[in-house]
Amino acid sequence: MSYSRRTFLTTAGLTAMGTLALHGCQSNSDTPNSSPVPSPISGLETTTVRLGFIPLTDAAPLIIAKVKGYFDKYGLTGAEVIKQASWGTTRDNLVLGSAGGGIDGAHILSPMPYLISEGIVTNGKKVPMYILARLNTNGQGIQLSNEYLDLKVGLDASPLRNIFQRKKRENKEVKVAMTFPGGTHDMWIRYWLAAAGIDPNQDVSTIVVPPPQMVANVKVGNMEAFCVGEPWPLQTLNQKVGYSAITTGEFWKDHPEKALGLRSDWVDKHPKATQALLQAVLEAQIWCDQDSNKQEMCEILSQPEWVKAPVADIIDRSLGKFNLGVRQFESKDLMQKYWRDNASYPFKSHDLWFLTENIRWGYLKPEVDTKALVDRVNREDLWREAAKAIGQEAAIPKSTSRGVETFFDQVQFDPENPQNYLNRLKITSLKA
């Protein structure tokens, strides 16, 4: 049975009236606060949901929702949070759905629900999906092997340009790794290279490596640079096999990263369960973003069934302490955020940037109606209702757009005019 947005909003509004509000968490607070809600939502269509995750620090909201009992609290007593081997595996299991032995939703790279919905990464099979929340902002890194340690490369990657071009002339392949074609890490490292005059299509070979395998691959010389989420950038440094050129908050402060993506058929069939799921995840995000909880969060994430990495590889950058190998600094502005500064709200303008970059690099056709696609996939309306239901009206942005975004190279993206942004970019896959 299919349920309309109106059905969901009515249900959410009734639930909100009977829910004890959570107080004291503003959208830009450094100390978000979560208070108990007295009872789960009544009349759930299902008490089960199967959610995938990749072993990354930014999967924390789903892991914490499971471990700390937020799913149980809202009646999703059969919620499963299931480790996936790679983003490709996540995609395949989403296509299967839980009815086929797969999953209903996932901790996922923000562009992936669009690429899956359009059949771009599923051999033409379109599996409609929704984005229900952003799980985090910031918290990724671009790493280089120790071969380039003396260059001390940072935001400006131009010191690599002549070296990469020389290796190309000598028929030496330069491998640069990301985690999924068209995904966030692909976008970050392509942009970073292109801003320095390095064509990611011509001057290097981009390869796909699952996040937990990044450090091992650079250790044995399979690649020279890579982009991935924490804790693997810090582990690269701690194992002394490379250094971080940047943490991605420097690339674009408070950039969107992972999302909570679900098959749209599951959401449409289970409006009350969707509300329960969202409320549980939002409360988990609030918990994760309290500085006083960071140590416990990292200890939970370190366990074998979750991220399976030492606490020492997770904790520092979770607290905003950045040792990149060639420079050190502290910044809570650049650390991974789960709730504060609107980290959880899925701005439509951010999804529009991802689609524009996917056009730039040839994953999407230029004629795609990106605005219509964002309106179809991005369900920020459901997020707003869930936030209201847990007493977080103050955290709801006034607009679905965060406005003009400025990147480290001073290029700006105006969501009102994506074409102008594309026209300014010198290195693209688009034919003139």
N, C-alpha and C positions, 0 to 999 in steps of 0.2 A: 504494500500500500504506500502511496506517495503522499507526503505531507507538505503543505505549502509553508512559505516563510511566515504567513500570518498565523498559522496553527502554532508554529514554534514560539512566536513572539507572545501569543496569548498564554501559552503554557508557562513561558519564562516569567511573564509578569505576575501570574498567580503565585508562582513559587517564590518570587522575590518578596511578595507581601508577607509571607510567613517565615522569612529567613532572617536570622539575627545578623545585623550588619557588621562588617569588619571595619574598624575605625583606625584612623591615623596613617593610612598609606596614601600619600600624594604621588602623582605620576613621576615626580623628580626627586622623591625622598631617598636619602641614603640608608634609611632604616625602615624598610617596609615592614608592616606588621600584619599578622594573621591571627584572628580570634576564632574560637570554635563556632561552628554552625550546628544547631541542635539536632537536626534529623536529615536523613537522605530524602531525595525527591521521591514522591510516591508515584506508583503506577508506571514504573519504567517498562518500556517495551521489551527490554532485554537487560540482563545483569552481566553480560559478557561482551568483551570487545578484545580483539587481538591487534596489538600495536607493535610494530617493529622499531628497532633502534640500532644505530651503529655505535661501537665503543668510542665515544667522544664525550668530552666534558659537557658539551651543549645538549646532550641527551638527558641531563640531570633532571629537568622537570618531570619527564615520564618515569624515570627511575625512582625519584623521590615520591611521586604520587603513588607508586606501587609500594615502596618500602615503608613509608610513613603512614600509609593507610588512608590517603585522600580518596582513592578510588572506592574503597570499602565504605568510607564515610558517606558517599553520595549514592550508595547502593550498587555500584559496579563491582560486586564481590567476586565476579569471575573474570575481571580484567587481567589480561596477560601482557607482559612487556618482554618481547622476544628478540634476542640478539640476532642480527643479520651479518652475513660475512662481508658484504659489500653493498654499494648503492645499486649495483646491477641486480643483486639478489633481492633487495628491497623492492625494486621495480617489478621484478618477476612475481614476487609474492603478492604485491598489490593487484597485479593483473589477475592472479588466481582468486583473490579474495578468500575470506575465511571458509566460505562454502566449498572452495576447491582445495582446502588445505593450506591456504596462504594467510594473509593478514588483511585487516579492515582499514588500517591506517598506519602512520609511522611518523617518527622523528625523521625529517626529510629535508634535503636541500631545497631552498625556497623555489627555484625554477622548476623542479621536477614535477609537481602536480600539473603544471601547464604542459610540459613536454609529454607527460603520460596522457593527459586529457586529449591532446591533439594527435596522439599516435606517433609523435616524432621519434620516440625512443623505444617504441613497442612494435616495430615492424608494421606500422599502419593501423594497429588495433587501438581504437580510441576507448579509454577507460576514464569516464568523467570523474573528476576529483574536486574536492573543496579544500581550501586553506582556511582553517578555523582560528589559528593564532600563530604569532611568531614565537618561537621558543627562546630566542636570544638575539642579541646584537653583539658585534665585535667578536674577539676570541679566536681568530684564525692566525696563521703565520705563513710567511714565505721564507723558505730555508735554502741555503746554499751549502754545498759540500765544502770540506776544509781546503779543497783545491783553490778556492777563491777567498780564503781567509785574509790574506794580505791586502786584498782590495777593500775590505771593510765596506761592502756595498750596503746601502740603506735604501731610502725612498727613491733615490735616483739610481736606476739600474744601468745607466749609460756606460760605466766602466766595463760592463760585460760585452758591450756591442762589438768591439774590435776583436775580442777573444773568440766570441761565437762565430763571427764571420771568417776569421782565420781558420778555425777548426772546420768550418764548412768547406773552405777551399781545399783543405787537406783531406777531405772526405771522412772526417771524424764526426760522427753523429753526436749532437748535443741533446740529451734527453731531459725534458722538463715534465714533471709529473703533476697531475691533478687527480681528482677523485671520481669525476663523472662528466662526460661531455655535456656542455651546456649548463653545468651546475655552478654553484657559487665559487668554488675554488678555481674552476676553469676560467670564470670571469675575472677573478682577482688577478691571477698570474698573467693572463693575456693582456689585461689593461696595463699592469705594471711594466711588462716588457715593451708593449707598444708605445707607452709614454716615453720610453728611452730610445725609440727608433729601432727596436728589435721586433721584427715581424714574427709572431708566433707560428705562422703558417709556413714561412720560408726559411727562417734562420735557425730554427730549432725543431725538434720532434716532440710533440706533446703526447704523453702516454698516460694511461689510466692505471692507478695503483690504489687498492683499498687503503683507507686510513691507517689501520693497525700495522700494515706492512711497509709503510713509508720509511721508517728509520732503518729497518733491516735492508731495504733495497739501496738506500744511499750508502750504507755501511760497506756493502760489497761492490760499490761502484756502478750500479745499474742506472743511476741517474745523477744529475749534477745540481738540480734544483727541484723544489716541489712546494706545493701549497696544500695545507691541510689544517684541520682544527686541532685545538688542544685536546689531550696533553702531549701530542706527538711533536709539536715544535719544541717544547721544553725538554722532552726526552732526547731530542736530537742533540741539544746542548749538553745535557747531563751525561750522555754517553760519549760525548766528545767526537762526534762524527760530522759535525757541521755547526752552522750558526744561523740565527734568524736575521734576515735583512730587515724585515719589518714585522710588527704585529699589525693586523689589518685595521685596527682602529685608527692607526696613523694614515692609512690609505684613504679611509672615509670614516670619520668619527660617527659612532653609533649606527654603523651600516647593518642592514638586515642580514640574517644568516639562515638558521634552520627554521622550519615551520612545522606545525602540527597539521599534517595532511591526511584526509580520509576519503575513501571512496564515497562519491556523492550518493550512491544508492543506499549505503549504510546510514548516512545522515538523514536522508529523506524518509527512510523507513523507521527511524528511531529518534524522533525529535526530543523526547524527554531524556533518553539515554545520552543524546548528544549534549544536552544542557548539563547533565551530571558529569560527563566527561570533561567538558570545558571548565566547569567550576572547580573540579578536582585539579586539573592542570594549572589553572590560574592561581589557585591557592598554593600549589607546589612551587610555582615560580616566585611567589611572594616569599615563601620560606627560603628558597635557594638564594634570594638576593639579600637576605639579612647577613651582615658581616659576621655576626655572632654564630651563624650556622655553617660558615664556610669550612671549618675544620671537619665537622661531622659529615658534611656533604662530600668532601674529598675522601674521607675514610670509607664512606659507603661506595662511592664510585670506584675506588681502587680494588674492590673485591672481584674475584675471578668471574662471577656471573655477570658482572657489569663491564667496566672499562678495562679491568685487569692491568693496571699500571700502578707503580709505587706512588704513595701519597706525595712524595718529594717531586714527582713529575707533574703533579696536578695543583698543588696548593699555592705556589707563589703567584702564578698568573691569575689564579682565582681571586687573589687578594689585591691584584694590581701592582705586583712587584715584577718588573721585567728585567731579566738579565738576558740580553739577546746574544751575548758572546763577545761582541765588539763594542757594546755600549749598555749602560744600565740606567734605569729610571723607575720611578714609581708614579702611577697614574690610575686613579679610580675611574677617571673619565674614559680611559682606553681599555679597561678590563672588560671581560665578558659580563654582560648584564642580562638578567632574566625578567625583571619587572620594572626597575627604576627607569626613568627617562623614556617611558612609553615603549620599553623593549618588547613587551608582549603583544601590543596592538599591531595587527597586520595592515600597515598603510598600503593603500592601493597604489600610491605613487611609487613605492619601492618595487612592487611587482612589475610596474610599467617599465622601470629601468632595466630589470632583469630581462624582460621580453625585448626591449630595444637592443640590449647587448647581444642577445641571442640572434637577432636580425643582423647585427653588425658582423657576427662571426659565422653566419650562414646556416645556423640551426633552424631558424624560422624564416619564412618567405617575407619579403618586404611588404607585400600586400595584405598581410594578416591584420585584421582589425583588433589591435592590441587592447584598446579600451574596452571593447565588448567582451574580449576574452577575460580580462581582469574582472569585469563585473560578473561574469559567469562563475569564475573559480573562487574568487576572494569573498569569503562570507564574514566580513568584518561585522555585519549586522548581528550575527550570532554571538560574536565576541562581546559586543556591547551589552547584549542582554545578559550574558553570563556575568560580566563585570558588575552590572546593576544588581544582580541577584545576590552577589556576595558583598554588597555594600561598597563597591569601588567606583561610584559615579565620578569621583574627582579624578580618576585615572583615565577617563574616556576622553580622547582628543576631540576637538571641535570639528575637525575636518578629516576626510579620508586621505588627504595629501599632506605631506610634511613640507611641501613647498620646494623651492630650488635647492638642490644639493650641490656642494662644492667638494671636489676631490683634491688629492694632494698636489696635483699638477695645475691646480686652479681652473681646470675645465669644470663647467657647470652643466647640470642637467635640470632643465625646466620641464616638469611633467606636463605642462600646458603646450609644449612644443618639442616633442621628442625628435622630430625630423631635423630641426635646427642643430640639435646635439649631434646627431649622426653626421650631418654635413660638415661639422667642425673636425671630425676625427680623421687623421691622416692615414692611419693604417687600419684597414678593414678587409673583410672578405667580399664586400659588395663591389660589383663591377661598376666602373664609372659610366 
